[in-house]
Structure formats: C-alpha cells, structure tokens
Amino acid sequence: MSKMANTNLSDAKNAKNDEFYTQYADIQKEVNAYIEYDPNVFKDKTILLPCDDPEWSNFTKFFAQNFENFGIRKLISTSYAYDKKRVKGPYQLSFFEEHSPQFDKSKTKSHGKIFMLTRDSNKSGKIDIDDLEWKYLKGDGDFRSEEVTKLRDEADIIVTNPPFSLFKEFLEWLVTANKKFLIIGNKNCVTYKEVFPLIQNNQLWTGNGFSNGNAFFRIPDTEARDYANGVYDATTGLVKFRNVSWFTNLEHGRRHQPLQLMTMADNIRYSKHKEVREKGYPHYDNYDAIEVPYTDAIPSDYNGVMGVPVSFLDKFCPEQFEILGMCENLDLYGLKTRVYTAQECRDRYFELFGKKGVYDLNAAGVVNGTKVYQRILIRTKR
C-alpha cells in the first residue's frame, strides 16, 4: 500500500496536482512540539501562510484560533488564483467571499486573496478567526511574485504545505531570505543535491512528524478517482501518504533526544534484525565505512564512518552524530574510495542478470559487488 501511495504522490507531482489539504489535528500536533520546546516561539512574530487557501485550509484556522495563545503579532495568509491552477475542479465560491462587501466577480477567479489578522475587528473581546480581514491581491498570489515576496520579507516565520511540484524552488525562496519556516514535503527531497547540504550544515531538519509516519490529506472531490483502493478513503475524503514529512529550522525537543543504542557486539548477538545478527556490519567496497541497514542497529561503540538509511534523519540528534555526506554518484562530499569504470558497471550487470546492461556501481554504497539502498554517511561524536 505504501508503495502505491508514494507512486500516487509522484504522479501528483508530475501532473501538477498539488491540492492536498493538511488536517487540523496534524498541524496542531506538529506546532505543539515547538511550543512545548519554546513557549515563545511565535510570540510577537509575523506569521505568513503562503500557498494557502484560507477559506478551505486549516493552517489559517489553526493560527487564527491560537492568535492570542501564541502571542502572535500579525497573521498573513495568501491564496493562489483559481485560473492559474494546473488542475482545476469545479469552482467553489465560498459563502464567506460571496457575501462579503469586497466580493468582485471579475477578480474572484483571476486574483489571489490576502487575509490578515492583527486586531479585534468585531469588538468581541478576543482576537480569533472571526476577526480576519481580507482583500484581493493585485496579482495571482504565486509565491514567486513580487507581491508575495514582499510579504515573505516582512514575515518572521513561514508555515505552509507548499506545492509538491515546486518544493525545491519554494525552499530556496525561504532559505535565500534567511527565514524561519515549517513546511511539508516529500521525504525523498533530502537526497536532492540542493537540499542535503542544508541538512548537513544544520540549516534544515525534519520536524516532529506525522502520527505513526502516516500523513492523511484531504483532496478535492474531483481528484478522488486518481487514487487506488486503500490510498483514498471515500468515507473520510482523505488520501494516505507515508513518504511525507515536516521540514523546518525551528527547534523542537525530539531533535535533541539521543538514540539509545547497543554496542556492535550486542547488536550482532541480540539485534531484532536477522540481517544484522547473521551478517554483522560489512564494509563498503567503495567507501571507508560500514553498512548499517537499520537506524536502531547503529553500534554505539563504533568510531568510524557508517552508512545509515535516509530514515535516520527522523531520529538525528546533532549532539550525538555528525553528518558527513551521502553515497551518491558525483562524489560531492569527497568520500569515495573507489570509482568504477563504465566497463566494470557493464560487466557486473551481465554477472547479475545474464544480459547486456549497466549496473551503476557508482550510484550507491557497494557491498561485495552489490549496491545497497540510499545511505547517509555519519559518524558518532565523542
């Protein structure tokens, strides 16, 4: 099921189908982790929620409802124009917009909207979602526009579920402005050459995480047909993805919890993983490092370089480990000890499959002539 879910996520990216609405409970669970670590993380801050749809999205609802609790100075939320969306369902004009004095039929599809919350506009005695004030943007609300970029520059923290198809571009938009942020993206993005250096240099890390690693998103009713059985639940209107994570540069407590690990000898004797008990920790043919196929099997007493799964980043504690690089094709981190020739790659393919082809031995860590899955190279801090 998870493979199908990840396939659907990739298909959505390719099709520019980026209409995935985050659940209120998931936003609450994630944000609470930052509040617990630092109760003042949002205090006196301007929060921007771009790539949002304030009338339908839970990000605006959540931060508006917690405006006073968090001590937020200003909340800004922007939406993207319906006419500019690549994948369009039937246009839904909200009751809120239609019955507002600002409603303009000539702009409702072609212009984005901006919602702001700064004051008790309805004189109710508290500042909440009922005090949101809105107007049409001059443009379509694209985050790359000059109009929204100015809002980015004004903001202290940016929170959103950006279009999956534009994740790298959106992340660059944040990092170049040196902004604090909390966003959602495909877990595979950590292997991108534009993203991994940010992780290595402590400029980006994974968030607290979705419950049990499962992310459930609401999608427009018109998109339900695009998902296989078991991925889309018609009863709840939710799709399930396992390959999605929160990414941030805001501190949270789990990030500083060291892993409790066994020694190498104890792992080989007692590990719950049969592979570790039987094979131990083989050395790579092309890196001066050992293969560690499971995060919970990292040996506590090994001082050398280790190749660990990408999922290790969900448990990474910067006080416990140092990230050195990745096993990858271009040797961007200068850690390879061997580079295979094109002929060696062809010969190995024939040995494995009995026909002509190319087995790209340079693309990964290699153990006894066989590639392993994508690995991050780490070392324990002493």
N, C-alpha and C positions, 0 to 999 in steps of 0.2 A: 504493500500500500504506500509506504513512504517513497519508494522509487517512482511510483505513478504520480504522487503529489509533487515531487521535485520536478518531474517531467512537465507537469502542468504549469509549474512556476516558470520554467524555462520557456515553455510555449507562450505563456502570457507575456514574458519579456520580449520575445521575438515579434509578437503580434501587437505590441504596444498597448496591451490590455492591462492598465495599471490601476484599475478601480478596485482596490482592496481596502475595506474599512475596518480599522482596528477596534476591538471590543473595549468597552469602558473598563471592565474588570482587569484586562491585561495592562491598560495604561495605568490604572490605579496601583496594581501590584508592582509595576516597574518603578513608577515615580516614588512610591513609598520607600523603596530601598535607598533612594538618595536623601529623602527627608530624614530617615532613621539615622543615616550616617552623618548628615549635616542638616539640622532643622532649619537653618537659614539659607539653604542653597538657592532658593528662589526669592528671598527677601529683598525688597527694593530693586528688583530686577525687571527689565522689559523683556517679555517672552514673546517670540514670534513663532507662529504656526503657519508656515507656508505650505503650498501643495495640499492645502486642506479644503474642505467643503463645509464651512461652518454650520450650514443648515442641516447637514446629514452626519457629519463626523463627530466622533466622541472626544477628540482632542480638545476642541473648543469648549465643549460641555464640561469636561473634567476640570480644566484650568479655570474656567469661569466660576464654577461652583466652589472651587477652592481658592479663589482670588484673595479673600481676606485671611483664610487659614494659613496660606503660604506667605502672606505679606507682599504679594506681587505689586509692583508699581504700575505696570501697564501691560495689557494683553492685546496682541495684534494677531489677527488671523486672516489669511487671504485664500481665495478660491481661484480656480482656473476656468476660463470661459468654456462653455459647452461647445461652441462652434469649433474650438481648437482641439478638442479631444479626438484622438485617432479612432477610438472605438466608442461608438455612440449607441446608447439605448434610447427608448422614448424619453423625450424631455419632460422632466418633472419640475414644475414651478411650485415652490413651497408656499404654503399658506402664509408664512411669515413675510415673504417678499411680496406676494401678490396683494396683500392687504396693507402694505407699508406706503406711506406718503411718497417715499423715494422711488417707488416702482416705475420703471421706464421700459415699456415693451420693446423699444428699439435697442436697448442695451442688455436685456436680460440674458441673451444667448451669446452675445459677442464680447462682453466685458466681464472681467473678473470682479469679485467683490472684496471689500476690506471691512472687517469687523474689529471694533476697538472697545476695550473695557478699561475705564480709568476712574469712574465715579459712580455714585449712587444716583443715576439719572432719573429713576422713577420715585425717588424720595421714600423708599420703603424702609430705610434704616440699615440696610446692608447692601453690599456690592456683590451681585451674582449674575447669573446668565440673563436675567430679565433686564439687566442694565446695558447689554450690548448695544452699541450704536454702529450703524453701517452706512456704506455708500458704494457706488460703483467705482471701480478703479478706472483710470484713464485708458489702460490697456487690457490685455487678456489675462493678466495675473501670472504669466510664466515667471518662474523664479529667476530666470536669467535676464529678465527685463530690467531696465534702469530703475523703474518704479519700485519693484520688489527688492532689488539690490540695495536701494537706499534704506528700505525697511530693515534689511539684514544688518546694515551698518549701524542702525540705531539700536538694534536688539543686543541684549547681553547673552541670552540663551535661546537656541532654536530647537524646537521639538516638532517632529512630524514623521509620517510614514511616506517617504518620497516615492516617486515613480520608480519601480524596479529597473525599468529600462534605462533610467538616467542616473543610477546610483553613483557611479564614478564621477560624473560631472557635478552632481549635487554635492558630494563630499568635498570635491575640490573647491566648490563655491563657498563652503563653510571654512575649510582649512586656510585658504588664502586670506580670509578676513580675520583669522585667529579668533574664531567664535567658539563658545561652549555649546555643546549640542547633545541631543539624544534622538537617534533615528533608527529606523528598521531597515534591514537589508538581507539579501541572500548570504548565507554563511560562506558560500564559496568565494565571496568577494575578498576574503582575507588573503587569498593566494594571488590576487592581482598585483602586478608589479607597482601599480600606483598606490595600492592600499597597504601592502605588507610593511614597507618601510615606516609607515606611520605607527603601526603596531610595535615594530622593533624599537622605535625611538620614543615609545611611551607617549605618543600623541593621540592614540586611539586604542580602545579596548572594548571587549564585549560587555554588555550590560548585565543586569541581574538575571534576566532570562525569562522565557515563557514557561508556564507550568508544565513540568514533565517534558520539556522540549517541544511541545506541540503548540503551534500558532494557528488560531482559528480566526478567519477574516470573513466579514460579511461582504457579499458582492451584489451588484445589480441583478435583479431577477432575470434580465435578458441574457446574462452570461452563464446561467446555470447549466445550459446544455453543453458547455465546453469542458465539463469535468466528468471524470469516470466515476463509476459506482464506488462508494467508500471514501471518495475525496470530497464530494459535495453532499451535504445533508439537506434535503428538501424541507425537512421539518423545521430546522433552525435557520436555514438560509446561509449556512456557513461552509467555507471550504477549509480543509486542514492541510497545513504545510509543516513539515519537520525541519526543512532546510532554511529556516529563517531565524534571525537573531536581532537583538537590540545592539546598537553600537553607540559609543559615547566617549566623551573625555571628561565626564563628571565622575567624581569619586563615589564609590559605594562599598559597603562593608565586605561583601563576599570577595571582592577583588583582593583583599588583604588577608584572607584566610589561607594559611599554608596547607598544602596537602599532607595528610598523614600517610606515610609510605613505609614499606618494609625494605630491608636490605636486599641486595641481589641474591644472596644465598637463601634467604627466607622466601623470596618470590619464587625461585626455582623449585623450592620444596613445597610451598603452601599455596601458591597463587591459584585463584579460582579459574584461571585461564589455562587450558590444557596445552596450548601452544607454548606458553612460557615455561611450563613445567617440563615439557618434552624437548624444546629447542633452546631454551635459555635466551641469551641475548647475542645473536650473531653479529659479526662486524660487517659493515658495508664493504663492497668491493671498490667503490668509487668515492667514499668519504671516510675520513678518520673518525668514525662514530659507530655506535651500536644501534641496532634496531630495537625499539620499544613499541610494540604494537598496540598497547593499551595504556592510557594515562594512569590508571591505578596500579600499573605494574612498573612505574618508574622506580628504579633502585635508589634508595636514599643514600647509599654509601658510594655511589659511582661518581668520580670526579671528572670524567671525560665528557665528550660531546655525545648527545643522544638524539636520535630521530624519533619524534613522537607524532601521534595523529593530530590533524588540524583541530579536532575537537578539544585538544589540550587547552586551547585558548579560553575556553569557558571556565577552566579551573586555574588559569595562570595567576600566580601571585608574584608580583615584581620583586618582593623582598626575598623570595625563595629561589627564583630561577632567572637566568639571563637568556634572552632570545638572540641567537647568533645569525640565523638565516633560514633558508629553505633548501630542500633538494629540488632543483629546477634546472631547466635546460641551459640557460645562458651563463651559469655560474656568476650571478650578480653579486654574490656575497664572498666570492673567492675561497670557497671551502672544498671544492672538488679536489680529489687526489688522482683522478683518472678521467680522461675524456676519450670516449670510444670513437673509432673511425666509422665511416659510413659502411665499409665492408664488414666490420665486426657486427654492426647492427643487422645487416642483411644475413650474415651467417647465423646469427643467433635466432633470427626469425625462422630460418629453414630448419634449424635444430629443434625448435619447439613445435612447429606446425607442419613441417614437411613440404613446404611450398615457398615460392618467392614472396618476399615482402620485407618490410623494415620494422625491426623491433627497436624502438628508440630508447636505448640504454642510458642516454644522457638526460632523459626527462625526469628521472627519479633516482632514489636510492636503490642500489642493486645488491642483492644477497645471493651468492652462488649463481650468478648469471640471470637471476630473475628480478624484475622490477617489483618494488613494494608500492603501497599506496602513497599518496602525497604526504610528505613528512616535514615537520618544522624541526629545526636543529636548535637544541637548547643545552644549557649547562647549569648545574646546581651552583648557587652562590655559597661561598664558605666564609 
